[in-house]
Amino acid sequence: MNPLKKLWQKLHFALTGRFLCDTCRYDYGDACRRPQRPNAKTCPDYKPGK
């Protein structure tokens, strides 16, 4: 994973207190099968969507 992307994701959680899954476009049904879901602080598949 890109180091800048990973840093941004960590900052997102630190500043908002929200997990990435809360705002990810893959946060529905079985679209995401990552073990970190629904409490991911970093994710290589994260795409903002909500």
PDB file of N, H, CA, C and O in Angstrom:
ATOM      1  N   MET A   1       0.845  -1.174   0.000  1.00  0.00           N
ATOM      2  CA  MET A   1       0.000   0.000   0.000  1.00  0.00           C
ATOM      3  C   MET A   1       0.889   1.235   0.000  1.00  0.00           C
ATOM      4  O   MET A   1       1.935   1.266   0.648  1.00  0.00           O
ATOM      5  N   ASN A   2       0.463   2.237  -0.726  1.00  0.00           N
ATOM      6  H   ASN A   2      -0.387   2.213  -1.252  1.00  0.00           H
ATOM      7  CA  ASN A   2       1.164   3.511  -0.805  1.00  0.00           C
ATOM      8  C   ASN A   2       1.291   4.112   0.603  1.00  0.00           C
ATOM      9  O   ASN A   2       0.289   4.201   1.313  1.00  0.00           O
ATOM     10  N   PRO A   3       2.495   4.527   1.024  1.00  0.00           N
ATOM     11  CA  PRO A   3       2.670   5.078   2.372  1.00  0.00           C
ATOM     12  C   PRO A   3       1.835   6.331   2.625  1.00  0.00           C
ATOM     13  O   PRO A   3       1.361   6.539   3.742  1.00  0.00           O
ATOM     14  N   LEU A   4       1.650   7.161   1.608  1.00  0.00           N
ATOM     15  H   LEU A   4       2.035   6.991   0.701  1.00  0.00           H
ATOM     16  CA  LEU A   4       0.834   8.361   1.798  1.00  0.00           C
ATOM     17  C   LEU A   4      -0.637   8.006   1.997  1.00  0.00           C
ATOM     18  O   LEU A   4      -1.335   8.637   2.791  1.00  0.00           O
ATOM     19  N   LYS A   5      -1.099   6.995   1.272  1.00  0.00           N
ATOM     20  H   LYS A   5      -0.532   6.482   0.627  1.00  0.00           H
ATOM     21  CA  LYS A   5      -2.484   6.549   1.425  1.00  0.00           C
ATOM     22  C   LYS A   5      -2.696   5.986   2.829  1.00  0.00           C
ATOM     23  O   LYS A   5      -3.715   6.253   3.467  1.00  0.00           O
ATOM     24  N   LYS A   6      -1.736   5.213   3.298  1.00  0.00           N
ATOM     25  H   LYS A   6      -0.909   4.996   2.780  1.00  0.00           H
ATOM     26  CA  LYS A   6      -1.834   4.633   4.635  1.00  0.00           C
ATOM     27  C   LYS A   6      -1.845   5.738   5.695  1.00  0.00           C
ATOM     28  O   LYS A   6      -2.615   5.670   6.652  1.00  0.00           O
ATOM     29  N   LEU A   7      -1.008   6.736   5.530  1.00  0.00           N
ATOM     30  H   LEU A   7      -0.382   6.791   4.752  1.00  0.00           H
ATOM     31  CA  LEU A   7      -0.967   7.864   6.461  1.00  0.00           C
ATOM     32  C   LEU A   7      -2.292   8.608   6.452  1.00  0.00           C
ATOM     33  O   LEU A   7      -2.816   8.946   7.514  1.00  0.00           O
ATOM     34  N   TRP A   8      -2.843   8.869   5.270  1.00  0.00           N
ATOM     35  H   TRP A   8      -2.418   8.595   4.408  1.00  0.00           H
ATOM     36  CA  TRP A   8      -4.128   9.562   5.173  1.00  0.00           C
ATOM     37  C   TRP A   8      -5.212   8.771   5.893  1.00  0.00           C
ATOM     38  O   TRP A   8      -6.039   9.350   6.597  1.00  0.00           O
ATOM     39  N   GLN A   9      -5.213   7.458   5.724  1.00  0.00           N
ATOM     40  H   GLN A   9      -4.540   6.987   5.153  1.00  0.00           H
ATOM     41  CA  GLN A   9      -6.232   6.633   6.357  1.00  0.00           C
ATOM     42  C   GLN A   9      -6.120   6.687   7.881  1.00  0.00           C
ATOM     43  O   GLN A   9      -7.135   6.735   8.575  1.00  0.00           O
ATOM     44  N   LYS A  10      -4.912   6.678   8.395  1.00  0.00           N
ATOM     45  H   LYS A  10      -4.087   6.639   7.831  1.00  0.00           H
ATOM     46  CA  LYS A  10      -4.724   6.776   9.843  1.00  0.00           C
ATOM     47  C   LYS A  10      -5.167   8.147  10.348  1.00  0.00           C
ATOM     48  O   LYS A  10      -5.783   8.252  11.409  1.00  0.00           O
ATOM     49  N   LEU A  11      -4.855   9.190   9.592  1.00  0.00           N
ATOM     50  H   LEU A  11      -4.355   9.105   8.730  1.00  0.00           H
ATOM     51  CA  LEU A  11      -5.287  10.530   9.974  1.00  0.00           C
ATOM     52  C   LEU A  11      -6.806  10.657   9.947  1.00  0.00           C
ATOM     53  O   LEU A  11      -7.388  11.320  10.805  1.00  0.00           O
ATOM     54  N   HIS A  12      -7.443  10.034   8.977  1.00  0.00           N
ATOM     55  H   HIS A  12      -6.970   9.496   8.280  1.00  0.00           H
ATOM     56  CA  HIS A  12      -8.897  10.049   8.873  1.00  0.00           C
ATOM     57  C   HIS A  12      -9.524   9.541  10.166  1.00  0.00           C
ATOM     58  O   HIS A  12     -10.441  10.162  10.704  1.00  0.00           O
ATOM     59  N   PHE A  13      -9.031   8.421  10.655  1.00  0.00           N
ATOM     60  H   PHE A  13      -8.286   7.917  10.217  1.00  0.00           H
ATOM     61  CA  PHE A  13      -9.578   7.859  11.889  1.00  0.00           C
ATOM     62  C   PHE A  13      -9.253   8.752  13.079  1.00  0.00           C
ATOM     63  O   PHE A  13     -10.112   8.989  13.929  1.00  0.00           O
ATOM     64  N   ALA A  14      -8.026   9.246  13.148  1.00  0.00           N
ATOM     65  H   ALA A  14      -7.329   9.054  12.457  1.00  0.00           H
ATOM     66  CA  ALA A  14      -7.619  10.073  14.285  1.00  0.00           C
ATOM     67  C   ALA A  14      -8.426  11.371  14.367  1.00  0.00           C
ATOM     68  O   ALA A  14      -8.779  11.815  15.459  1.00  0.00           O
ATOM     69  N   LEU A  15      -8.714  11.972  13.223  1.00  0.00           N
ATOM     70  H   LEU A  15      -8.427  11.611  12.336  1.00  0.00           H
ATOM     71  CA  LEU A  15      -9.428  13.250  13.219  1.00  0.00           C
ATOM     72  C   LEU A  15     -10.939  13.107  13.315  1.00  0.00           C
ATOM     73  O   LEU A  15     -11.597  13.933  13.947  1.00  0.00           O
ATOM     74  N   THR A  16     -11.494  12.082  12.704  1.00  0.00           N
ATOM     75  H   THR A  16     -10.959  11.411  12.190  1.00  0.00           H
ATOM     76  CA  THR A  16     -12.951  11.945  12.676  1.00  0.00           C
ATOM     77  C   THR A  16     -13.476  10.930  13.680  1.00  0.00           C
ATOM     78  O   THR A  16     -14.637  11.007  14.082  1.00  0.00           O
ATOM     79  N   GLY A  17     -12.646   9.983  14.089  1.00  0.00           N
ATOM     80  H   GLY A  17     -11.703   9.920  13.761  1.00  0.00           H
ATOM     81  CA  GLY A  17     -13.097   8.926  14.981  1.00  0.00           C
ATOM     82  C   GLY A  17     -13.958   7.892  14.275  1.00  0.00           C
ATOM     83  O   GLY A  17     -14.549   7.030  14.924  1.00  0.00           O
ATOM     84  N   ARG A  18     -14.034   7.969  12.959  1.00  0.00           N
ATOM     85  H   ARG A  18     -13.554   8.670  12.431  1.00  0.00           H
ATOM     86  CA  ARG A  18     -14.838   7.030  12.170  1.00  0.00           C
ATOM     87  C   ARG A  18     -13.921   6.031  11.481  1.00  0.00           C
ATOM     88  O   ARG A  18     -12.842   6.376  11.001  1.00  0.00           O
ATOM     89  N   PHE A  19     -14.374   4.793  11.446  1.00  0.00           N
ATOM     90  H   PHE A  19     -15.251   4.512  11.836  1.00  0.00           H
ATOM     91  CA  PHE A  19     -13.630   3.768  10.723  1.00  0.00           C
ATOM     92  C   PHE A  19     -13.812   3.986   9.225  1.00  0.00           C
ATOM     93  O   PHE A  19     -14.805   4.572   8.793  1.00  0.00           O
ATOM     94  N   LEU A  20     -12.852   3.513   8.437  1.00  0.00           N
ATOM     95  H   LEU A  20     -12.046   3.037   8.788  1.00  0.00           H
ATOM     96  CA  LEU A  20     -12.924   3.674   6.985  1.00  0.00           C
ATOM     97  C   LEU A  20     -14.176   3.026   6.405  1.00  0.00           C
ATOM     98  O   LEU A  20     -14.755   3.534   5.445  1.00  0.00           O
ATOM     99  N   CYS A  21     -14.584   1.924   6.979  1.00  0.00           N
ATOM    100  H   CYS A  21     -14.114   1.511   7.759  1.00  0.00           H
ATOM    101  CA  CYS A  21     -15.756   1.203   6.457  1.00  0.00           C
ATOM    102  C   CYS A  21     -17.019   2.067   6.468  1.00  0.00           C
ATOM    103  O   CYS A  21     -17.914   1.872   5.645  1.00  0.00           O
ATOM    104  N   ASP A  22     -17.090   3.013   7.390  1.00  0.00           N
ATOM    105  H   ASP A  22     -16.363   3.172   8.058  1.00  0.00           H
ATOM    106  CA  ASP A  22     -18.272   3.875   7.481  1.00  0.00           C
ATOM    107  C   ASP A  22     -18.455   4.743   6.243  1.00  0.00           C
ATOM    108  O   ASP A  22     -19.572   5.168   5.948  1.00  0.00           O
ATOM    109  N   THR A  23     -17.374   5.012   5.517  1.00  0.00           N
ATOM    110  H   THR A  23     -16.467   4.667   5.757  1.00  0.00           H
ATOM    111  CA  THR A  23     -17.461   5.899   4.357  1.00  0.00           C
ATOM    112  C   THR A  23     -16.983   5.240   3.067  1.00  0.00           C
ATOM    113  O   THR A  23     -16.750   5.922   2.069  1.00  0.00           O
ATOM    114  N   CYS A  24     -16.837   3.924   3.086  1.00  0.00           N
ATOM    115  H   CYS A  24     -17.026   3.370   3.897  1.00  0.00           H
ATOM    116  CA  CYS A  24     -16.320   3.209   1.918  1.00  0.00           C
ATOM    117  C   CYS A  24     -17.441   2.834   0.954  1.00  0.00           C
ATOM    118  O   CYS A  24     -18.534   2.471   1.386  1.00  0.00           O
ATOM    119  N   ARG A  25     -17.179   2.917  -0.339  1.00  0.00           N
ATOM    120  H   ARG A  25     -16.290   3.212  -0.691  1.00  0.00           H
ATOM    121  CA  ARG A  25     -18.190   2.547  -1.333  1.00  0.00           C
ATOM    122  C   ARG A  25     -18.466   1.048  -1.346  1.00  0.00           C
ATOM    123  O   ARG A  25     -19.466   0.617  -1.919  1.00  0.00           O
ATOM    124  N   TYR A  26     -17.602   0.246  -0.728  1.00  0.00           N
ATOM    125  H   TYR A  26     -16.790   0.597  -0.262  1.00  0.00           H
ATOM    126  CA  TYR A  26     -17.809  -1.199  -0.684  1.00  0.00           C
ATOM    127  C   TYR A  26     -18.494  -1.658   0.611  1.00  0.00           C
ATOM    128  O   TYR A  26     -18.530  -2.855   0.893  1.00  0.00           O
ATOM    129  N   ASP A  27     -19.026  -0.741   1.383  1.00  0.00           N
ATOM    130  H   ASP A  27     -18.996   0.232   1.154  1.00  0.00           H
ATOM    131  CA  ASP A  27     -19.666  -1.071   2.659  1.00  0.00           C
ATOM    132  C   ASP A  27     -21.136  -1.423   2.465  1.00  0.00           C
ATOM    133  O   ASP A  27     -22.024  -0.687   2.894  1.00  0.00           O
ATOM    134  N   TYR A  28     -21.379  -2.542   1.823  1.00  0.00           N
ATOM    135  H   TYR A  28     -20.657  -3.140   1.475  1.00  0.00           H
ATOM    136  CA  TYR A  28     -22.741  -3.056   1.664  1.00  0.00           C
ATOM    137  C   TYR A  28     -22.677  -4.554   1.422  1.00  0.00           C
ATOM    138  O   TYR A  28     -21.771  -5.047   0.749  1.00  0.00           O
ATOM    139  N   GLY A  29     -23.613  -5.251   1.958  1.00  0.00           N
ATOM    140  H   GLY A  29     -24.349  -4.851   2.504  1.00  0.00           H
ATOM    141  CA  GLY A  29     -23.705  -6.695   1.740  1.00  0.00           C
ATOM    142  C   GLY A  29     -22.385  -7.415   1.864  1.00  0.00           C
ATOM    143  O   GLY A  29     -21.650  -7.232   2.834  1.00  0.00           O
ATOM    144  N   ASP A  30     -22.087  -8.237   0.871  1.00  0.00           N
ATOM    145  H   ASP A  30     -22.684  -8.385   0.083  1.00  0.00           H
ATOM    146  CA  ASP A  30     -20.842  -9.003   0.849  1.00  0.00           C
ATOM    147  C   ASP A  30     -19.819  -8.417  -0.124  1.00  0.00           C
ATOM    148  O   ASP A  30     -18.944  -9.136  -0.605  1.00  0.00           O
ATOM    149  N   ALA A  31     -19.918  -7.134  -0.413  1.00  0.00           N
ATOM    150  H   ALA A  31     -20.628  -6.549  -0.022  1.00  0.00           H
ATOM    151  CA  ALA A  31     -18.989  -6.509  -1.349  1.00  0.00           C
ATOM    152  C   ALA A  31     -17.562  -6.513  -0.807  1.00  0.00           C
ATOM    153  O   ALA A  31     -16.605  -6.567  -1.578  1.00  0.00           O
ATOM    154  N   CYS A  32     -17.420  -6.456   0.497  1.00  0.00           N
ATOM    155  H   CYS A  32     -18.199  -6.412   1.124  1.00  0.00           H
ATOM    156  CA  CYS A  32     -16.089  -6.464   1.127  1.00  0.00           C
ATOM    157  C   CYS A  32     -15.975  -7.681   2.024  1.00  0.00           C
ATOM    158  O   CYS A  32     -16.826  -7.926   2.878  1.00  0.00           O
ATOM    159  N   ARG A  33     -14.913  -8.435   1.817  1.00  0.00           N
ATOM    160  H   ARG A  33     -14.221  -8.236   1.123  1.00  0.00           H
ATOM    161  CA  ARG A  33     -14.697  -9.634   2.634  1.00  0.00           C
ATOM    162  C   ARG A  33     -13.415  -9.531   3.468  1.00  0.00           C
ATOM    163  O   ARG A  33     -12.899 -10.541   3.946  1.00  0.00           O
ATOM    164  N   ARG A  34     -12.922  -8.340   3.636  1.00  0.00           N
ATOM    165  H   ARG A  34     -13.341  -7.520   3.248  1.00  0.00           H
ATOM    166  CA  ARG A  34     -11.703  -8.134   4.425  1.00  0.00           C
ATOM    167  C   ARG A  34     -11.964  -8.473   5.888  1.00  0.00           C
ATOM    168  O   ARG A  34     -13.042  -8.183   6.407  1.00  0.00           O
ATOM    169  N   PRO A  35     -10.986  -9.084   6.560  1.00  0.00           N
ATOM    170  CA  PRO A  35     -11.186  -9.451   7.971  1.00  0.00           C
ATOM    171  C   PRO A  35     -11.280  -8.234   8.897  1.00  0.00           C
ATOM    172  O   PRO A  35     -11.797  -8.348  10.008  1.00  0.00           O
ATOM    173  N   GLN A  36     -10.787  -7.074   8.454  1.00  0.00           N
ATOM    174  H   GLN A  36     -10.367  -6.982   7.551  1.00  0.00           H
ATOM    175  CA  GLN A  36     -10.827  -5.873   9.283  1.00  0.00           C
ATOM    176  C   GLN A  36     -12.230  -5.250   9.342  1.00  0.00           C
ATOM    177  O   GLN A  36     -12.524  -4.463  10.242  1.00  0.00           O
ATOM    178  N   ARG A  37     -13.074  -5.598   8.401  1.00  0.00           N
ATOM    179  H   ARG A  37     -12.835  -6.238   7.670  1.00  0.00           H
ATOM    180  CA  ARG A  37     -14.397  -5.003   8.299  1.00  0.00           C
ATOM    181  C   ARG A  37     -15.223  -5.389   9.508  1.00  0.00           C
ATOM    182  O   ARG A  37     -15.168  -6.553   9.903  1.00  0.00           O
ATOM    183  N   PRO A  38     -15.958  -4.529  10.105  1.00  0.00           N
ATOM    184  CA  PRO A  38     -16.309  -3.153   9.761  1.00  0.00           C
ATOM    185  C   PRO A  38     -15.493  -2.107  10.509  1.00  0.00           C
ATOM    186  O   PRO A  38     -15.886  -0.941  10.549  1.00  0.00           O
ATOM    187  N   ASN A  39     -14.367  -2.494  11.103  1.00  0.00           N
ATOM    188  H   ASN A  39     -14.047  -3.441  11.070  1.00  0.00           H
ATOM    189  CA  ASN A  39     -13.593  -1.566  11.930  1.00  0.00           C
ATOM    190  C   ASN A  39     -12.210  -1.284  11.375  1.00  0.00           C
ATOM    191  O   ASN A  39     -11.246  -1.201  12.136  1.00  0.00           O
ATOM    192  N   ALA A  40     -12.096  -1.138  10.075  1.00  0.00           N
ATOM    193  H   ALA A  40     -12.879  -1.206   9.457  1.00  0.00           H
ATOM    194  CA  ALA A  40     -10.789  -0.929   9.446  1.00  0.00           C
ATOM    195  C   ALA A  40     -10.276   0.495   9.673  1.00  0.00           C
ATOM    196  O   ALA A  40     -10.988   1.480   9.479  1.00  0.00           O
ATOM    197  N   LYS A  41      -9.024   0.556  10.086  1.00  0.00           N
ATOM    198  H   LYS A  41      -8.446  -0.244  10.244  1.00  0.00           H
ATOM    199  CA  LYS A  41      -8.343   1.849  10.204  1.00  0.00           C
ATOM    200  C   LYS A  41      -7.447   2.080   8.998  1.00  0.00           C
ATOM    201  O   LYS A  41      -7.136   3.223   8.663  1.00  0.00           O
ATOM    202  N   THR A  42      -7.028   0.994   8.339  1.00  0.00           N
ATOM    203  H   THR A  42      -7.281   0.065   8.610  1.00  0.00           H
ATOM    204  CA  THR A  42      -6.301   1.059   7.076  1.00  0.00           C
ATOM    205  C   THR A  42      -6.840  -0.056   6.189  1.00  0.00           C
ATOM    206  O   THR A  42      -7.225  -1.120   6.675  1.00  0.00           O
ATOM    207  N   CYS A  43      -6.863   0.199   4.885  1.00  0.00           N
ATOM    208  H   CYS A  43      -6.550   1.063   4.491  1.00  0.00           H
ATOM    209  CA  CYS A  43      -7.375  -0.802   3.949  1.00  0.00           C
ATOM    210  C   CYS A  43      -6.866  -0.495   2.541  1.00  0.00           C
ATOM    211  O   CYS A  43      -7.020   0.628   2.061  1.00  0.00           O
ATOM    212  N   PRO A  44      -6.258  -1.489   1.872  1.00  0.00           N
ATOM    213  CA  PRO A  44      -5.747  -1.240   0.529  1.00  0.00           C
ATOM    214  C   PRO A  44      -6.868  -1.069  -0.512  1.00  0.00           C
ATOM    215  O   PRO A  44      -6.623  -0.535  -1.593  1.00  0.00           O
ATOM    216  N   ASP A  45      -8.082  -1.511  -0.199  1.00  0.00           N
ATOM    217  H   ASP A  45      -8.282  -1.945   0.680  1.00  0.00           H
ATOM    218  CA  ASP A  45      -9.194  -1.404  -1.158  1.00  0.00           C
ATOM    219  C   ASP A  45     -10.096  -0.204  -0.904  1.00  0.00           C
ATOM    220  O   ASP A  45     -11.076  -0.026  -1.629  1.00  0.00           O
ATOM    221  N   TYR A  46      -9.808   0.625   0.093  1.00  0.00           N
ATOM    222  H   TYR A  46      -9.013   0.481   0.682  1.00  0.00           H
ATOM    223  CA  TYR A  46     -10.699   1.725   0.452  1.00  0.00           C
ATOM    224  C   TYR A  46     -10.913   2.699  -0.705  1.00  0.00           C
ATOM    225  O   TYR A  46      -9.964   3.158  -1.341  1.00  0.00           O
ATOM    226  N   LYS A  47     -12.176   2.996  -0.956  1.00  0.00           N
ATOM    227  H   LYS A  47     -12.947   2.623  -0.440  1.00  0.00           H
ATOM    228  CA  LYS A  47     -12.573   4.016  -1.939  1.00  0.00           C
ATOM    229  C   LYS A  47     -13.667   4.848  -1.296  1.00  0.00           C
ATOM    230  O   LYS A  47     -14.700   4.297  -0.917  1.00  0.00           O
ATOM    231  N   PRO A  48     -13.478   6.165  -1.158  1.00  0.00           N
ATOM    232  CA  PRO A  48     -14.529   6.991  -0.562  1.00  0.00           C
ATOM    233  C   PRO A  48     -15.809   6.896  -1.386  1.00  0.00           C
ATOM    234  O   PRO A  48     -15.768   6.896  -2.616  1.00  0.00           O
ATOM    235  N   GLY A  49     -16.917   6.818  -0.712  1.00  0.00           N
ATOM    236  H   GLY A  49     -16.951   6.818   0.287  1.00  0.00           H
ATOM    237  CA  GLY A  49     -18.149   6.680  -1.458  1.00  0.00           C
ATOM    238  C   GLY A  49     -19.367   7.253  -0.775  1.00  0.00           C
ATOM    239  O   GLY A  49     -20.291   7.707  -1.451  1.00  0.00           O
ATOM    240  N   LYS A  50     -19.398   7.248   0.529  1.00  0.00           N
ATOM    241  H   LYS A  50     -18.648   6.879   1.078  1.00  0.00           H
ATOM    242  CA  LYS A  50     -20.595   7.717   1.241  1.00  0.00           C
ATOM    243  C   LYS A  50     -20.372   9.105   1.772  1.00  0.00           C
ATOM    244  O   LYS A  50     -21.262   9.677   2.402  1.00  0.00           O
TER     245      LYS A  50
END
